[in-house]
């Protein structure tokens, strides 16, 4: 298998499939978590510490994966990361020996984080080579993969599959998908800067990274706190508390799948500023009006608003010249994951000292800050009027 041209249909299809793999592999683990908690007799605090291993594995691996992609291309990094996920998931689904679980979670997190980082490196190169907006569609397939992973594994478990059996089905699907994607993934060096293993974000890249951190924090707040908010603050029955995340994820997925068309007709700056303000309005709707139906509408607005902010910012990374793209992408992906990992925990501390509505309302304020930062990004960078 040679190195395909980034603008070829083969490279485009493989990039889409790689994003689907990235979303699917991370979400397939979520329905198995309660089984791990029950099997090992973990308290909520112990489970939180265990899950921290996954996030730390991701954050440590991302800069390394970005550096390796810069030197060796994307194909084999994604292949090795997918293999790591396939090896770790069955251990997570079956073991009750804590050292094995900790090691498997670190490996699983490193694999998922590496895939997430490197597929974005591939996407930046492919989008620039094609000279058309494609990033929102790529990220839309990540969202589709996430929904398929969570719903698929939940369905298998509800049909009577054991967690181990469900994980083996996931492994087979991931392996087959990776084999299909492999030929279109890039193998050439993505940067001539072979001597730099890691670089702290600076200049425009730092601004973009902070914006991604906040948007990912909003996503983490929807994932981790929506059900708790509906149950404890809005007093919704437990069986309906998942509707908050469903509302958020559905509008985000649809928004991203339509995003490439929007980017072609609406300036990127407008999408970033308008999307951030729409998401902020949704978060304020969630926290200020004591009607659970309006809370669901609020979460839907958060998903719709956030949908295309990050894809537009990733496209901007491909046009900046402050940092090599593989280092810039790994830097902002690491910052983004920090938002998902650290953000919801920080919201818990704020909720403990004040209350949960104030904690979630603070996310709305930060989203307004993203809109303000969108005003200072160079027009050509964020709207794609020039290319690197």
N, C-alpha and C positions, 0 to 999 in steps of 0.2 A: 504494500500500500504506500503510494507516494504521498507527497504533501499536496493537497488540493489547493487550487487558487481560492483565496478568501471570498471572491465574488461568485464562485461557482454554486450551482444549485445544490450540489452534494454538500458543500460546506454550510450552506444555509439550512438545509434539512437536518444535518447533524447537530447544528447549534440549537435548533428548536427541540430536537429530541433530548439533547443534553440538559436543557433547562427543565424539560418534563421530568427527567431522571432526578435532577437536583431537588425539585419540589416533592416528588413522590418519595424519595428515600428519607427525607427528613420527617415528613408527615406520617409515614407508615409506622413510626415508633410510638406516636402519641397514644393510640388506643391500647397499647401494650403496657403503658405506665401503671394503670391501676392494678394489673396482675402482678407486676413486680412489687408494688407496695404491699399487697396482700400476702404474696408468697414469702416475702422476707420480714413481714411484720414491722414495717417502717412507720414511724410517726411522720406527720407532715414536715416537721423540721428536718428529720433525717432524709426524707425524700428530696427536699429542697437542696440539701448539701450534695446528695448523689447526683441530681440533675445539673448541679454546678460543674461537675466533672465534664459533662457533655459540652457546655459552653466554653469552658477553659480549653478543651481539646480543639474546638473550632478556632478560637481566637489565636492560639499558639500556632496552629497549622497554616492559617491563611497567609501571613507574610511569607512563610517558607514556600507555600504552593505558588504564590505569585512570582517569587524569585525564580523558582524552578521552571515555571512556564516561560519566563523571559529567556532562559538559557536553552531549554530543550523543546519548547512548544507546548501546546495544550493537550495533545492526544494522550500521551502516556501518563501524564499527571492525573487526568480524569479517569483513565483506566485503572491506575493503582488505587486511587481514592475510592472508586466504585467497588473494587475488590475488597478494600478494608471494610466498607459498609456491609458487604455481603458476608464477610467473616464474623463481624461483631454482632449483627442483629440476632442470629440464632442463639448466641450466648446470652444476650439480654433477655430473650424470650423464655429461656429455660433454666438459667442458673440461679441458685439461691446463696451462692458463696460470694460474700461481699468483695473480696479482692478481685475475683473474676469480673464481677459487675462493674467495679470501678475502672479496671483496665479496659473492658469492652466499651464502656461509655466514652472514655477518652479517645479510643480508636474510632468509634462511631462518629463522635463529634468532629474529630480531625478529618475523617473521610468526607462527611457532609459539608464541613466548612471549606475544604479544599475544592470540592466540586463547585460549590457556590462561587468561590473566588475565580476559579479558572474559566468557568463558562462565561463569566462576564468579560474576562480578557479576550476570549474567542469572539464574543459578541461585538465588542468594540472594534476589533480588526475587521470582522465580516461586514458590519454596518458601514464602516468607512470605505471599504473596498467597493461595496455596492453603490455607494453614494446616494443612499435613500434611507429614510427613517425606518428602523426595524426593531429598536430596543424595547418598545412597549409590548409588541407582539411576543418577543422572546420572554419577557417577564410575565406576560399573561399565561404562557405555557407553564412557567414555574408555578403560578397560582393554580392552574388546572391540575398539575401534577400533585400539588398539595391536597386539593380536594379529593382527587382519585385515591391517594394514599390513605388519607384518614377514613374516607367512606368505604373504600375497598377492604381494608383490614378490619374495620368495625363490622362490615357485613359478613366477612369470613368467620369472625368470632361469634357473631349472633347465629350463624348457621351450625355452630357446634365445633368448629375447628379449635384446636388448642392454640395458645400463643406460639408454640414452637412450629406447629404445622402452618399457621398463617405466615410466620416469618420466613419459612422455607419457600412458600409461594412467592413472597416478595423478592427473595433472593433470585429465584428463577427468572422472574420478570425483569429484574434489574440487570441480570447477566445477559439476557437476550437483547434487551434494549441497548446496553452498552456495546454489544457486538455489532448491532445495526448502526450505531452512531460513530463507531471507531474510524471508519474509512474517511469520513468527512471532517474529522477534527484535525487541527493544524499541528504540524510537527516542526516547522521552522522556528528559529529563534525570533522572538517578538521584539527584541531590543538589542542594539549593539552594546548596551551597557552591561556587560557580563560580569563586571567586578563587584557590583553592588548587590548585596543579599537582601537588604532592607533599608528603607529610608522613611523618616518621619514625614508626614504630609506637611506641606508648606505652601504659601501663596494661595492661589485659587483652589488648589486641591484641598487645603485645610478647610476653607470656607464650605466647599462642597461636602466634605466629610462631616462637618458639624451639622449641616442641613440634613444629610442622610441619617445621622445619629438620631435627630429629633423625629424624623418621619418613621424610622424603625422603632423608636420608643412608642410612638402612637400605635403602631402595629402590635407591639408587645403588650401594650395596655389593653387593646381589644382582645388579643388572644388569651391573656392570663387573668384579666380582671372583669371581663364583661359578664361572665356567668356569676361570679361572686357578687358583682354590683346588682344584677337583676335579682338575685336571691336575697341578699341582706338589706339592700336599700329600697328596691322596688317591690320586694316581697312576692316575687313570681314563683310559682311552683317549680320544684327542682327539675322536673322533666322538660320544662320549657326554657330553662336558663341558657341552653346552648344556642337559642335563636339569635342572641346578640352577635355571636361570632359568625353565624350563618349569614346574617344581614351584612356584616362587614365584609366577609370573604366573597360573597356573591357579587356585590357592587364593585369590589376591587378587581375581581377576575374579569367581569364584563368590561370595566373601564380600561383595563390593560389590553384586552383583545381588540378593542376599538381604538386603542391609543395611537397606533401608527397613522391611522387615518386622521385623527385629531391633530397630531403633530404636523402633518402636511398642510393643514389649513389654519392652524392656530399657532402663533409664535410661542416658542418654548418658555419665554419669560412669563407670558400670560398663563400658561398651564401650571407653572411652578407657583406663581403668586395666587392665581385663582384657586388652584387645587388646595394649597395650604390654608387659605381663608375658608374654603368650603369645609375642609376637615375640622378646622377650629370651630366653625359654627356648629358642626355636628357634635363635637365634644361638649360644647356648651349646652346644646339641646339635651344631650345625655344627662348632664349633671343638674340642670336648673329646673326642669319641668317634671313633677312627680307623677307622670303617667307612663306606664311601661311601654305602651305602644309608641309613644314619642321617643322613648329611649331606643327602641329598635330603629326608628327612622333616623335618629342621630347616629347610630353605629353605621347605618347604610351610607349616610353622608360622609362619615369619616373614611370609609372604604373607597367611595367614589372620588373623594378629594385627594387621598394619598396615592391613588392608583398610578398616576403617570408622573408624579414628582421625581421619584427615584430613577425611572428609566430615562427621563430627560437629563437628569444630572449625570448618569453614567455615560450618556452620549457626549455630554460636555467634556468628560474626562478624556474621551478619545480625541478631542480637538485642542486640548491645552498643551502647552510646551514646557510647563514648569518641572514636570517629572516624567520619566519613562512610563508609558501607559501601564505596563504590568505591575510596576511598583505603586502607581497611583490607584489602580483598581484594587489591589490587595489592601492598600491603606484605607480606602473609603469603605470597602467591604468589612474590614476588621472593625472600623468605627461603627458601622451599621449594626453589626452583630453585638457590639458592646451595648448599643441602645436596647436591643431585644433582651440581652442577658442581664445587664445592670439596671436598666430602666424600671422594669416591673418590680424588682426588689426595692429600689429607691422609692417607688410609689407606695409600697407597703409600709415603709418607715414614715412617709408623710401621712398616710392614712391612719397609722397608729398614733401619731402625735396630734393630728387634727381630725380629719375624717376622709372617707373615700371619695365623696363628691369633690372636695377641695383638691385632693390628689389628682383626680382625673381632669378637673378644671385647669390645673396647672399645665397639663399637656396641651390644652387649647391655647393657652398663652404662649407656650413655646412654638406652636405651629404658626401663630401670628409673627413670631420672630423669624421663622423660615421665610415667610412672605416678604418681610423687610429685607432679609439678606438676598432674596431673589432680585431686588431692585439694584443691588450693587454688582451683580455678575455682569460681565461684558456682554452686550447684545449679540455680537457675532458668535461668542462661545456657546451661549445657551440656546441660540436659535439656529445654529448650524449654517450661518451665512458664509463662513470660511472653513476650510478643511486644513488639517495639519499637513 
